[in-house]
Amino acid sequence: MRPQSFAAWIFAGVLLTGLACEQERALQAARKRVGGDPDRGAQLIQRYGCGGCHRIPGIAGAAGSSAPALEHLAAESYLPGSLPNTPENVVRWIEAPRSVLPQTRMPMAGVSHSEARDIATYLWSLR
């Protein structure tokens, strides 16, 4: 192996390790801040079909374009209806969007409070 190739492999390994560590920190921070299970949240996002309307990283087929992309949800200042973006309000929005904004197109999907917390935890882990 040429020295340049070896250096490139080392750099790629360091970069990937750094990305994995950053993702793990984001997951831990979301668990602590929101209080749910992000792995279960990802499964629930898939089950409820959220990706039919939203683009959501890490969820197979979640490439919808008729609703906001959710890749940076935790960095947003407000949710629909001028609702301040807090984990509690994200859970409330997922669980009962029409209680926040009656004219929203977001469906009342029957998501329970604990399921909404898990979904919100996954969304808050995205960076």
Secondary structure as UniProt FT lines:
FT   HELIX           3..34
FT   HELIX           38..48
FT   HELIX           50..52
FT   TURN            57..58
FT   TURN            60..61
FT   TURN            71..72
FT   HELIX           73..75
FT   STRAND          78..79
FT   HELIX           80..82
FT   STRAND          83..84
FT   HELIX           87..95
FT   HELIX           97..100
FT   TURN            102..103
FT   HELIX           113..125
//
